[in-house]
Protein backbone atom coordinates (compact mmCIF):
# COMPACT_ATOMS: atom_id res chain seq x y z
CA UNK A 1 0.00 0.00 0.00
CA UNK A 2 1.41 3.41 -0.93
CA UNK A 3 0.37 7.02 -0.92
CA UNK A 4 1.92 10.43 -1.39
CA UNK A 5 1.67 13.52 0.78
CA UNK A 6 2.24 17.23 0.32
CA UNK A 7 4.74 19.01 2.60
CA UNK A 8 2.06 20.01 5.11
CA UNK A 9 1.04 16.35 5.46
CA UNK A 10 -2.18 16.20 3.49
CA UNK A 11 -2.77 13.39 0.99
CA UNK A 12 -1.78 14.04 -2.62
CA UNK A 13 -2.50 10.60 -4.11
CA UNK A 14 -3.12 6.97 -3.18
CA UNK A 15 -2.41 3.82 -5.13
CA UNK A 16 -4.98 1.23 -6.18
CA UNK A 17 -3.99 -1.12 -3.35
CA UNK A 18 -4.91 1.57 -0.79
CA UNK A 19 -8.36 1.89 -2.35
CA UNK A 20 -8.85 -1.88 -2.47
CA UNK A 21 -7.84 -2.32 1.16
CA UNK A 22 -9.54 0.68 2.80
CA UNK A 23 -12.45 1.09 0.41
CA UNK A 24 -11.51 4.77 0.10
CA UNK A 25 -11.14 6.36 -3.31
CA UNK A 26 -8.46 8.92 -4.08
CA UNK A 27 -11.12 11.60 -3.59
CA UNK A 28 -12.07 10.14 -0.19
CA UNK A 29 -8.44 10.12 0.96
CA UNK A 30 -7.55 13.56 -0.39
CA UNK A 31 -6.54 16.25 2.06
CA UNK A 32 -6.98 14.77 5.54
CA UNK A 33 -9.65 12.26 4.54
CA UNK A 34 -7.12 9.41 4.80
CA UNK A 35 -7.30 9.60 8.60
CA UNK A 36 -10.73 7.96 8.47
CA UNK A 37 -9.01 4.65 7.60
CA UNK A 38 -7.03 4.67 10.89
CA UNK A 39 -8.12 3.26 14.23
CA UNK A 40 -9.20 6.22 16.38
CA UNK A 41 -6.84 5.16 19.20
CA UNK A 42 -3.83 5.43 16.88
CA UNK A 43 -4.55 8.77 15.20
CA UNK A 44 -3.06 11.02 17.92
CA UNK A 45 0.32 9.30 18.10
CA UNK A 46 0.47 8.88 14.34
CA UNK A 47 -0.17 12.58 13.70
CA UNK A 48 2.35 13.63 16.34
CA UNK A 49 5.07 11.56 14.70
CA UNK A 50 3.98 12.61 11.21
CA UNK A 51 4.17 16.33 12.02
CA UNK A 52 7.58 15.89 13.69
CA UNK A 53 8.90 14.08 10.61
CA UNK A 54 7.60 16.78 8.28
CA UNK A 55 9.12 19.55 10.40
CA UNK A 56 12.54 17.89 10.61
CA UNK A 57 12.61 16.39 7.10
CA UNK A 58 13.63 13.11 8.74
CA UNK A 59 12.32 9.72 7.52
CA UNK A 60 8.98 8.77 9.03
CA UNK A 61 8.11 5.47 10.74
CA UNK A 62 5.15 4.40 12.83
CA UNK A 63 2.89 1.41 13.44
CA UNK A 64 -0.87 1.93 13.36
CA UNK A 65 -4.07 0.02 12.66
CA UNK A 66 -5.99 0.48 9.41
CA UNK A 67 -9.54 -0.68 8.74
CA UNK A 68 -9.98 -3.30 6.06
CA UNK A 69 -13.08 -2.50 4.03
CA UNK A 70 -13.82 -6.14 3.15
CA UNK A 71 -14.63 -7.18 6.73
CA UNK A 72 -14.24 -4.11 8.97
CA UNK A 73 -11.19 -5.66 10.68
CA UNK A 74 -8.36 -3.42 11.89
CA UNK A 75 -4.87 -4.71 11.10
CA UNK A 76 -1.45 -3.39 12.11
CA UNK A 77 0.66 -1.69 9.47
CA UNK A 78 4.26 -0.50 9.51
CA UNK A 79 4.20 2.91 7.84
CA UNK A 80 7.43 4.36 6.50
CA UNK A 81 8.00 7.48 4.46
CA UNK A 82 10.58 9.91 3.14
CA UNK A 83 10.72 12.97 0.86
CA UNK A 84 10.41 11.88 -2.74
CA UNK A 85 12.31 14.91 -4.04
CA UNK A 86 15.15 16.99 -2.66
CA UNK A 87 12.94 20.05 -2.32
CA UNK A 88 10.54 18.09 -0.04
CA UNK A 89 7.62 18.96 -2.31
CA UNK A 90 6.24 15.44 -2.06
CA UNK A 91 6.52 12.59 0.43
CA UNK A 92 6.09 8.93 -0.49
CA UNK A 93 4.81 6.55 2.17
CA UNK A 94 4.73 2.76 2.10
CA UNK A 95 2.45 0.71 4.35
CA UNK A 96 3.12 -2.97 5.11
CA UNK A 97 0.77 -5.31 6.98
CA UNK A 98 2.57 -6.53 10.13
CA UNK A 99 -0.40 -7.96 12.05
CA UNK A 100 1.06 -11.46 12.27
CA UNK A 101 4.32 -10.07 13.65
CA UNK A 102 2.38 -8.04 16.23
CA UNK A 103 0.46 -11.15 17.31
CA UNK A 104 3.71 -13.10 17.66
CA UNK A 105 5.32 -10.32 19.72
CA UNK A 106 2.28 -10.24 22.03
CA UNK A 107 2.47 -14.02 22.52
CA UNK A 108 6.19 -13.79 23.38
CA UNK A 109 5.49 -11.02 25.93
CA UNK A 110 2.74 -13.10 27.59
CA UNK A 111 5.09 -16.10 27.72
CA UNK A 112 7.85 -14.01 29.34
CA UNK A 113 5.46 -12.59 31.94
CA UNK A 114 4.40 -16.10 33.05
CA UNK A 115 7.97 -17.32 33.29
CA UNK A 116 9.19 -14.24 35.13
CA UNK A 117 6.43 -14.67 37.70
CA UNK A 118 7.63 -18.25 38.30
CA UNK A 119 11.24 -17.09 38.47
CA UNK A 120 10.41 -14.78 41.37
CA UNK A 121 8.96 -17.68 43.37
CA UNK A 122 11.77 -20.21 42.94
CA UNK A 123 14.82 -20.73 45.12
CA UNK A 124 16.93 -21.31 42.01
CA UNK A 125 18.90 -18.61 40.25
CA UNK A 126 16.84 -17.73 37.17
CA UNK A 127 17.59 -15.07 34.60
CA UNK A 128 16.31 -14.12 31.18
CA UNK A 129 18.89 -13.30 28.57
CA UNK A 130 18.62 -11.39 25.34
CA UNK A 131 20.63 -13.91 23.33
CA UNK A 132 23.68 -12.16 21.90
CA UNK A 133 27.13 -13.60 21.27
CA UNK A 134 28.63 -12.04 24.41
CA UNK A 135 25.64 -12.96 26.67
CA UNK A 136 25.82 -9.52 28.31
CA UNK A 137 22.26 -8.29 27.95
CA UNK A 138 20.27 -9.56 30.92
CA UNK A 139 16.56 -8.85 30.78
CA UNK A 140 15.57 -9.81 34.32
CA UNK A 141 16.86 -11.83 37.27
CA UNK A 142 15.30 -13.64 40.21
CA UNK A 143 16.97 -10.82 42.11
CA UNK A 144 16.47 -11.82 45.76
CA UNK A 145 17.81 -15.33 45.36
CA UNK A 146 20.60 -14.12 43.15
CA UNK A 147 21.76 -11.55 45.70
CA UNK A 148 21.68 -14.19 48.47
CA UNK A 149 23.74 -16.76 46.56
CA UNK A 150 26.11 -14.58 44.56
CA UNK A 151 26.25 -11.48 46.75
CA UNK A 152 25.82 -8.98 43.91
CA UNK A 153 22.66 -7.18 42.88
CA UNK A 154 21.73 -7.16 39.18
CA UNK A 155 22.65 -3.45 39.02
CA UNK A 156 26.10 -4.16 40.46
CA UNK A 157 26.66 -6.95 37.94
CA UNK A 158 25.78 -4.62 35.07
CA UNK A 159 28.18 -2.01 36.51
CA UNK A 160 30.95 -4.63 36.52
CA UNK A 161 30.41 -5.27 32.82
CA UNK A 162 27.67 -7.88 32.80
CA UNK A 163 27.24 -11.50 33.76
CA UNK A 164 30.36 -12.71 31.98
CA UNK A 165 32.51 -10.50 34.24
CA UNK A 166 31.73 -12.96 37.07
CA UNK A 167 32.46 -16.12 35.08
CA UNK A 168 35.74 -17.88 35.85
CA UNK A 169 37.96 -16.93 32.87
CA UNK A 170 38.89 -20.57 32.25
CA UNK A 171 35.16 -21.37 31.83
CA UNK A 172 34.26 -18.41 29.66
CA UNK A 173 34.58 -20.39 26.43
CA UNK A 174 31.87 -22.79 27.69
CA UNK A 175 29.51 -19.86 28.20
CA UNK A 176 30.29 -18.48 24.75
CA UNK A 177 29.68 -21.88 23.12
CA UNK A 178 26.32 -22.08 24.90
CA UNK A 179 25.41 -18.63 23.57
CA UNK A 180 26.30 -19.70 20.02
CA UNK A 181 24.07 -22.78 20.31
CA UNK A 182 21.20 -20.68 21.64
CA UNK A 183 21.69 -18.23 18.77
CA UNK A 184 21.41 -21.21 16.42
CA UNK A 185 18.03 -22.05 17.97
CA UNK A 186 19.25 -25.10 19.91
CA UNK A 187 18.79 -25.96 23.56
CA UNK A 188 22.06 -25.62 25.45
CA UNK A 189 23.47 -26.17 28.92
CA UNK A 190 26.85 -25.66 30.53
CA UNK A 191 28.50 -26.08 33.92
CA UNK A 192 30.81 -23.24 34.87
CA UNK A 193 32.14 -21.37 37.87
CA UNK A 194 30.90 -17.95 38.98
CA UNK A 195 32.82 -15.66 41.33
CA UNK A 196 30.76 -14.53 44.34
CA UNK A 197 31.27 -11.26 46.16
CA UNK A 198 33.45 -12.94 48.82
CA UNK A 199 35.80 -14.21 46.13
N, C-alpha and C positions, 0 to 999 in steps of 0.2 A: 504494500500500500504506500502511495507517495502523494505528496501535495506540496505546493509552493506557496510562499508567503511574501508579502511586501515588507519593507523595513520596519513598519510600525507593528507588524505581527498579524495583520489580517490576511485572510486566504485569497490567493491570486488564482489558483487553479487546483484541481484534484484529478487524479487519474481514474481510469475506469474501475480499477480494483476497489478504490475507496467507495465509489458509488455502489458497486455490487455488495460490498460488505455492510456499509452503514445504511444503504437505502437512500442516501442523500445525493441529489444531483449537484452539479457544479454550482448552479444557482442557489441551491439550499445552503451550500457550504461557504459561499462567498462572504466576504467581510468577516464577521465573527460568528456566522451561522454554524461553522464547524464544531463549535463548542457543544452543540446539542447532541453530538454523538458520544460525548464523554460522560462517564459516571459522575454524578453531581459531587460525590465525596472527593474526587480527584481533581476537579477543575481548579480549586484555589492554589494548590501546590504546583500544578502544571503551569498555570499562568504566571506565578511568581518566578519559576525557573525560566520560563519563556521570555519574560520581560528582561530578566537579568542577562540572558544570553544575547538578546538583541542590543542591549545597552553596551555590552562589553565586546561585541563581535566575536565572542568565543563560541565554539561548537556547542550545540544543545544536546542534552540527553535527559530523558525521564521515562518512568514507567507509569502507565495509566490504563484504565479500563475503558474499552470502547464497546458500544452496543452493536450487536450483530442483528441486522434487520430480519434475517430469515427466521429467527426464533426468539428474539428479544434478549438473548444471553449477553452478559458482559464478559469480555475476555481481556486478559492483560496483554499490552503491547509495549515493546521497547521502542521509544520514539527518539530518533537521532536526526540532527540537522546541522547545516552549515551554510554560509553564504555561497551562492552559486556563482557570483561574479565578484571581482575584486572591489567594485564600488558598493557592494552590499545592497544592490538594488533589488535582489531577489534571493530568498532562502529556499533551499530544497530540503524537505524532510522525508525520511523513510520510516515506516512503521512496520515492525515485525511481531507476529503473534508469539508470545512467550508464556502462555497460560500453563502449558505442561511443565515448564521449568519452574514456574511459581509454585505449582502444586507439589513438585518434588522438594523444593526448598522448604515448604511448610511442613511436609512429612518428616524431613530431616530434623527440623527444629523441634517438633513434637517428640521425636525419638530421643534427642539429646536431653530434653527437659525431664523425661521419665528416668533416664539413666543417671542424670545428675542428682535427682532426688534420692535414688538408691545409694549413690556414692556418699551422700552426706550421712546416711544411716549405718554404713558398714564400719567395721574396725580395721579394714584393710586400707592400704594406701591406694587411692584411685585418682587418676587424673586423665583429662581429655587433652588430646594433642591435635593441633593443626599439623597434619603430616607434611613435613618439609624435610629436605635431606639432612639438615643439622639438628632436627628435633627440638628447636629452641622454643617454638611458639606454643606455650601452654594456654589452653582455653580456661580450664577450671580444675581446682584440686579439691579433694576431701580435706579441707584445710586443717581442721582440728586434729585429726589423726596424724596428718603429715607433720604438723608442728610437734606433736608429742614424740613421734618416732625419730624424726630427722633433726628436729631442733631449729629449723629455719621456717619462717613464714613464706608463703608464695611470693610476697613482695620482695623479701630479702633474696630469694633465689633469683628472681628476675634481675635484681640489682647486681648480683654476682656475675651475671652473664647467661642465665638460663640453667635449665636442668642439667645439661651436659657439663657444666662447671663443677658439679658435685660428683660426677662419675669418676671412678678410679681410672687414671689415664691408660693403664694397661688393658682396661675393659672397654674403652671407648669405641674401638672398632666393632665390637659386638653390637653396641647400641646403633651405630651407623648402618650396619648390615640389616638390623631389624627395620630401621627406617626405610631402607631401600626396598625391602620386601613389602612393607605396608604401602609404599608408593606404587608398587607393582600390583596392588590389589590383593595380596596374599595375607593370610593370617601369619603372625610371627610372634615368637617369644624369645627371651634371652635372660640368662642369669648374669648379673654383674654387681659390682660393689659400688656403694654410694657412701660418700664421706658425710658423717653427721657433724653437728656443730662442735661436739667435744673431740673431734679428730678421729 
